[in-house]
Amino acid sequence: MPQIPPLAGLCTYEEAARIGLDVDSTVARLVRYAWIAKRLMETALYWLNPTPEWEVKEALSLHAYLDAEHAALIRARVAEMRNPPPRLDVPPDAALDACLDEILAAEDTLEKIAGVYGVLRPALLAALREHYAAANPLVDHPTRRVLRLLILEQEDIVAWGEAALAALTDTPEAQARAGAWIAHVQAYLAAAGGVSGVEPLPEAALPPSRARRPFQPDFFPRRDERFTGQWNFVFPPHEVARTDGIPADEKTLALMCKRTLEMDVPEAMARIIAEAERQPWQYYVDMCRQLWDEARHAMMGAVYFERLGVDWRREIPLHPGFAIRLNTALSPLEAHAVLYTIEQSLMRATDGKKYEWRIAGEAADPLARLFQDYDWADEVLHVHTGRKWGVAAAGISREQFIALGQKCAVESEQVLAQYADRGEQVNWWPAFVRRVLGKESAMPTDTASTTDPVYRKGY
């Protein structure tokens, strides 16, 4: 007669009787994983602005969020296993931290991808798999459940990294440079006993360190050479989307341009998060989630124009002006106030996210409507995130925080004048509408501006 599976289907009696890792060994490994996830999140935040390749910005945005989530899961599990739990805000091993410092010292995109995705993440994935296999499937089911999720998502991350590294090493010279940096990072990881800390230490001396000087973050946003209009700060879609008398199809086109431009929000948020001090870990989870959401919005726009066959990198001036203003002219708290002020203004029914969703419906554009639907949902969440972490950190009222954001947003506009001579400031919208919609724009040509009317209208 068939038997009902015992032990909730986790394993057999024989498998549950296998001696696995004890609590101390498990905690020691988890603490290292949590520290690696923390440092990987920080590295992604530091690299998001100066890395010019759009596709890498997309991946760093996602991976920063996943690393924050993974660290939170590990921290929660560690707290369940010992009292008091070990500290998770200090390096568990100086040698491991030295390896992570070397990775952060990468000189360009090739070395960034080679160090993180060619060495550290594959080694982390291997360690997670080995730990999962070694843990007793019954007594340590809570840890194995966490590891199972981490393994699943790290597999996707590693697969992206393999493809990215292959794309960057398409010449013998690039392969040699990547190989040299991979060997360098591998040496430092080996000197730490690997990811888990239990691997035999090598006898060979370490190569000279790249990280001898304190790391200096660079938060100036960059684009690669494909973005030919990146210094044109004139962006008519801001006005077009909210101007009476403009047909719904033209407004929808403007909204999709605005979505694509939104990579400048993750670039601004990366600095806000990276320079936050003494925050609980949930701050990093929530803020990195918002950063990833904003990157997804930019990706929605890219998908929309790819479907239309529009060369969006060349035809839409996707300038980083918003991030330049917030990253160079404002404190992190002032920058967060600007972000919150904009989010609050987007909640207005008259011209906010509900309005944008309705416009896409009037245009009978199901893809744009879908994108605006989820964009609206995300922004509602972001309002709560801003209230939870921005308003609270400021120590002032919500109304005062909004007023601060509006003031800083308007005053920071003058910063872009320093960079306007890098590219011609022209109204590109009429030609773009003619190219994509096959008709003349209904927008007056003398209204093009470098400002965004959203925060100028106030809350």
DRENMISE-265039 format. One line per field, with one value per residue (C-alpha): residue number from 0; residue in one letter; y negated, x negated, z negated. Coordinates in pm, whole numbers, always signed. Each point is the difference from the previous one (the first is absolute). Layout:
REM DRENMISE-265039
num = (NUM:...) $
residu = (a:...) $
c2 = (Y:...) $
c1 = (X:...) $
c3 = (Z:...) $
This chain:
REM DRENMISE-265039
num = (0:1:2:3:4:5:6:7:8:9:10:11:12:13:14:15:16:17:18:19:20:21:22:23:24:25:26:27:28:29:30:31:32:33:34:35:36:37:38:39:40:41:42:43:44:45:46:47:48:49:50:51:52:53:54:55:56:57:58:59:60:61:62:63:64:65:66:67:68:69:70:71:72:73:74:75:76:77:78:79:80:81:82:83:84:85:86:87:88:89:90:91:92:93:94:95:96:97:98:99:100:101:102:103:104:105:106:107:108:109:110:111:112:113:114:115:116:117:118:119:120:121:122:123:124:125:126:127:128:129:130:131:132:133:134:135:136:137:138:139:140:141:142:143:144:145:146:147:148:149:150:151:152:153:154:155:156:157:158:159:160:161:162:163:164:165:166:167:168:169:170:171:172:173:174:175:176:177:178:179:180:181:182:183:184:185:186:187:188:189:190:191:192:193:194:195:196:197:198:199:200:201:202:203:204:205:206:207:208:209:210:211:212:213:214:215:216:217:218:219:220:221:222:223:224:225:226:227:228:229:230:231:232:233:234:235:236:237:238:239:240:241:242:243:244:245:246:247:248:249:250:251:252:253:254:255:256:257:258:259:260:261:262:263:264:265:266:267:268:269:270:271:272:273:274:275:276:277:278:279:280:281:282:283:284:285:286:287:288:289:290:291:292:293:294:295:296:297:298:299:300:301:302:303:304:305:306:307:308:309:310:311:312:313:314:315:316:317:318:319:320:321:322:323:324:325:326:327:328:329:330:331:332:333:334:335:336:337:338:339:340:341:342:343:344:345:346:347:348:349:350:351:352:353:354:355:356:357:358:359:360:361:362:363:364:365:366:367:368:369:370:371:372:373:374:375:376:377:378:379:380:381:382:383:384:385:386:387:388:389:390:391:392:393:394:395:396:397:398:399:400:401:402:403:404:405:406:407:408:409:410:411:412:413:414:415:416:417:418:419:420:421:422:423:424:425:426:427:428:429:430:431:432:433:434:435:436:437:438:439:440:441:442:443:444:445:446:447:448:449:450:451:452:453:454:455:456:457:458) $
residu = (m:p:q:i:p:p:l:a:g:l:c:t:y:e:e:a:a:r:i:g:l:d:v:d:s:t:v:a:r:l:v:r:y:a:w:i:a:k:r:l:m:e:t:a:l:y:w:l:n:p:t:p:e:w:e:v:k:e:a:l:s:l:h:a:y:l:d:a:e:h:a:a:l:i:r:a:r:v:a:e:m:r:n:p:p:p:r:l:d:v:p:p:d:a:a:l:d:a:c:l:d:e:i:l:a:a:e:d:t:l:e:k:i:a:g:v:y:g:v:l:r:p:a:l:l:a:a:l:r:e:h:y:a:a:a:n:p:l:v:d:h:p:t:r:r:v:l:r:l:l:i:l:e:q:e:d:i:v:a:w:g:e:a:a:l:a:a:l:t:d:t:p:e:a:q:a:r:a:g:a:w:i:a:h:v:q:a:y:l:a:a:a:g:g:v:s:g:v:e:p:l:p:e:a:a:l:p:p:s:r:a:r:r:p:f:q:p:d:f:f:p:r:r:d:e:r:f:t:g:q:w:n:f:v:f:p:p:h:e:v:a:r:t:d:g:i:p:a:d:e:k:t:l:a:l:m:c:k:r:t:l:e:m:d:v:p:e:a:m:a:r:i:i:a:e:a:e:r:q:p:w:q:y:y:v:d:m:c:r:q:l:w:d:e:a:r:h:a:m:m:g:a:v:y:f:e:r:l:g:v:d:w:r:r:e:i:p:l:h:p:g:f:a:i:r:l:n:t:a:l:s:p:l:e:a:h:a:v:l:y:t:i:e:q:s:l:m:r:a:t:d:g:k:k:y:e:w:r:i:a:g:e:a:a:d:p:l:a:r:l:f:q:d:y:d:w:a:d:e:v:l:h:v:h:t:g:r:k:w:g:v:a:a:a:g:i:s:r:e:q:f:i:a:l:g:q:k:c:a:v:e:s:e:q:v:l:a:q:y:a:d:r:g:e:q:v:n:w:w:p:a:f:v:r:r:v:l:g:k:e:s:a:m:p:t:d:t:a:s:t:t:d:p:v:y:r:k:g:y) $
c2 = (+0:-344:-200:-366:-178:-56:-309:-241:+117:-168:+316:+365:+125:+103:-347:-166:+219:-127:-221:-345:-332:-102:-338:-171:+109:-106:-342:-59:+58:-203:-298:+7:+24:-295:-210:+88:-92:-332:-83:+106:-228:-290:+72:-9:-335:-140:+125:-95:-359:+21:+318:-130:+313:-13:+378:+16:-273:+211:+306:-189:-143:+345:+162:-274:+69:+378:-28:-221:+255:+293:-170:-63:+368:+113:-252:+119:+363:-80:-181:+317:+222:-161:-256:-249:+26:-85:-352:-35:-358:+82:+216:+362:+46:-262:+216:+30:-376:-53:+207:-209:-317:+127:+61:-353:-135:+121:-259:+40:+196:+299:+38:-65:+282:+230:-46:+24:+227:+191:+82:-101:+88:+342:+78:-117:+219:+300:-61:-31:+326:+181:-134:+106:+352:+22:-128:+252:-23:+31:-171:-288:-35:-378:-59:+226:-189:-329:+158:+142:-346:-150:+277:-48:-375:+23:+246:-265:-264:+221:+85:-371:-55:+277:-151:-351:+110:+186:-315:-209:+244:+31:-85:+168:-317:-15:+369:-50:-298:+182:+310:-201:-169:+327:+158:-301:+19:+379:-28:-232:+219:+308:-186:-38:+372:-53:-123:+242:-52:+372:+54:+65:-318:-23:-44:-240:-370:-232:-229:-372:-156:-244:-118:-163:-344:-64:+49:-325:+46:-167:-95:-191:+182:+110:+136:+181:-124:+147:-278:-279:-252:+54:-366:-145:-93:-113:+266:-105:+325:-143:-275:+195:+266:-259:-263:-42:+47:+254:+325:+310:+181:-284:-24:+375:-25:-269:+222:+283:-241:-105:+362:+62:-306:+138:+162:-332:+85:+315:-204:-262:+262:+190:-296:-57:+362:+35:-306:+81:+41:+215:+134:+327:+269:-32:-347:+155:+262:-255:-261:+249:+136:-350:-43:+324:-107:-323:+194:+224:-310:-101:+353:-20:-299:+179:+301:-226:-162:+324:+135:-305:+35:-338:-48:-149:-39:-232:-158:-88:-231:+216:-249:+59:-352:+98:+213:-265:-258:+219:+162:-314:-283:+153:+195:+355:-112:-293:+237:+235:-294:-80:+360:+9:-329:+135:+325:-189:-214:+315:+105:-282:+135:-296:+49:+280:+372:+71:-268:+158:+342:-149:-177:+327:+154:-286:+58:+365:+107:+320:+27:-359:+44:+311:-182:-299:+229:+151:-331:-144:+292:-41:-372:+52:+229:-257:-266:+227:+71:-371:-69:+288:-80:-356:-196:+194:-63:-372:-37:-252:+17:+154:-343:-150:+287:-57:-372:+72:+234:-250:-278:+219:+133:-348:-142:+294:-58:-262:+270:+126:-329:+117:+289:-149:-76:+374:+42:-206:-96:+59:+90:+347:+81:-112:+212:+296:-12:-24:+301:+225:-108:-117:-335:-347:-64:-190:-149:-365:-7:-298:+170:+240:-26:+173:+6:+259:-153:+275:-149:-362:+33:+91:+244) $
c1 = (+0:-140:-127:+66:-337:-143:-167:+221:-167:-328:-207:-8:-72:-345:-75:+123:-234:-304:-229:-15:-153:+46:+139:-335:-130:+324:+1:-365:+76:+321:-179:-248:+279:+178:-316:-66:+358:-36:-324:+139:+300:-230:-223:+298:+106:-350:-27:+345:-89:-352:+66:+109:+160:+380:+34:-240:+195:+313:-168:-165:+340:+156:-296:-28:+360:-42:-315:+183:+284:-241:-188:+332:+97:-337:+4:+343:-115:-317:+207:+204:-298:-198:+68:-149:-56:-345:-56:+81:-118:-370:-217:-9:-346:-261:-123:+349:+48:-334:+124:+317:-210:-206:+316:+119:-329:+81:-104:+269:+307:-201:-170:+325:+176:-303:-49:+360:+153:-308:-123:+203:+355:-86:-197:+293:+240:-229:-24:+377:+50:-260:+157:+348:-125:-188:+284:+232:+327:+222:-165:-130:+292:+30:-357:+42:+315:-193:-287:+238:+133:-349:-124:+290:-59:-379:+24:+179:-255:-294:+155:+32:-358:-133:+174:-115:-360:+8:+126:-277:-281:+45:-363:-326:-104:+323:-24:-353:+99:+302:-208:-261:+258:+184:-327:-65:+340:-14:-328:+156:+309:-216:-195:+331:+73:+253:+353:+74:-336:-70:-217:-376:-206:-258:-369:-67:-33:+279:-48:-41:+323:+201:+190:-282:+167:+343:+279:+143:+351:+90:+366:-16:+236:-138:+133:-194:-52:+330:+188:-74:+240:-99:-99:+318:+198:+306:+265:+342:+179:+21:+231:+167:+138:+195:+95:+367:+93:-273:+140:-19:-239:-253:+37:-54:-312:-121:+75:-204:-290:+31:-8:-319:-166:+53:-343:-101:+208:-199:-314:+122:+123:-329:-173:+284:-19:-378:-52:+273:-136:+111:+312:+172:-38:+362:-89:-235:+255:+277:-216:-175:+342:+103:-326:+70:+358:-125:-244:+287:+191:-289:-5:+373:-69:-286:+223:+270:-236:-176:+341:+51:-345:-110:-369:+82:-363:-67:+339:+103:-238:-22:-199:-105:+91:+221:-275:-264:+208:+76:-342:-212:+206:+202:-59:+137:+288:+83:-14:+242:+231:+3:+82:+280:+146:+21:+156:+262:+87:+47:+285:+225:+299:-3:-348:-169:-38:+373:+15:-293:+165:+323:-181:-158:+349:+142:-278:+114:-360:+18:-376:-32:+309:-151:-326:+179:+214:-302:-185:+297:-3:-374:+25:+269:-244:-278:+207:+18:-374:-79:+222:-152:-364:-25:+244:-102:-371:+58:+174:+246:+361:+109:+104:-336:-182:+205:-73:-370:+9:+176:-243:-307:+142:+49:-327:-207:+112:-270:-268:+64:-121:-354:+38:+222:-297:-77:+290:+243:+317:+270:+369:-11:+366:+167:-235:+38:+382:-18:-232:+196:+364:-22:+165:-82:-16:+289:-238:-101:-368:-91:+75:-296:-181:-265:+229:+252:+343:+93:-174:+40:+376:-51:+195) $
c3 = (+0:+91:-297:-67:+21:-349:-141:+200:+320:-88:+3:-101:-351:+116:+142:-318:-205:+192:-208:+155:-97:-362:-106:-54:+341:+167:-164:+88:+367:-4:-150:+288:+259:-161:+8:+364:+91:-183:+178:+338:-53:-87:+298:+236:-149:+45:+358:+127:+91:+148:+202:+343:+146:-35:-19:-293:-179:+44:-151:-286:-93:-24:-171:-265:-96:-2:-211:-250:-16:-32:-283:-179:+27:-131:-284:-109:-1:-195:-263:-51:-72:-280:-271:+11:+375:+138:+130:+367:+46:-21:+230:-116:+150:+96:+287:+145:-27:+173:+294:+20:-11:+294:+202:-73:+137:+355:+257:+267:+100:+118:-338:-188:+181:-16:-374:-117:+262:+107:-350:-306:+100:+151:-318:-213:+197:-41:-375:-35:+189:-212:-318:+111:+69:-332:-221:-163:+196:-306:-297:+210:+238:-73:+120:+301:+97:-1:+190:+259:+85:+8:+228:+241:+35:+1:+288:+206:-103:+89:+338:+79:-110:+223:+303:-88:-45:+332:+172:-154:+86:+373:+76:-110:-179:-199:-84:-130:-215:-141:-69:-187:-220:-63:-117:-223:-168:-28:-189:-257:-34:-53:-271:-185:+9:+279:-49:-284:-170:-27:+306:-51:+5:+282:-74:+288:-77:+107:+301:-80:-120:+213:-307:-191:+11:-154:+252:+138:+144:+329:+27:+328:+241:+336:+330:+272:+355:+125:-181:+244:-158:-362:-52:+148:-311:+197:-63:+139:-106:-354:+129:+281:-233:-200:+258:+89:+364:+81:+149:-219:+234:-17:-377:-27:+211:-239:-300:+147:+54:-364:-110:+199:-152:-350:-26:-154:-308:-92:+57:-248:-247:+8:-162:-250:-117:+11:-218:-251:-351:-293:+168:-90:+263:+111:+128:+255:+101:+54:+170:+227:+94:+107:+189:+188:+71:+157:+215:+111:+105:+224:+138:+74:+221:+173:+68:+142:+249:+89:+102:+224:+155:-139:-76:-341:-107:+293:+70:-359:-191:-312:-201:-364:-107:-294:-155:+70:-187:-299:-25:+37:-150:-284:-318:-4:-222:+231:+297:-174:-66:+374:+80:-256:+122:+355:-121:-196:+301:+208:-227:+127:+191:+242:+147:-196:+54:+29:+271:+186:-12:+132:+287:+116:-1:+206:+250:+32:-68:-211:-58:-116:-217:-161:-66:-148:-214:-173:-4:-193:-245:-60:-65:-264:-179:+38:-174:-304:+24:+10:-299:-195:+63:+134:-213:-311:+58:+54:-334:+142:+106:+327:+128:-90:+172:+316:-12:-41:+299:+223:-98:+64:+328:+143:-132:+130:+359:+45:-40:+354:+147:-81:+245:+272:+225:+28:+244:+202:-187:+259:+15:+156:-64:+329:+212:-235:+16:+378:+11:-242:+45:+360:-69:-125:-373:-157:-258:+43:+97:-219:-332:-18:-333:-208:-304:-114:-73:-245:-304:+121:-40:-362:-206) $
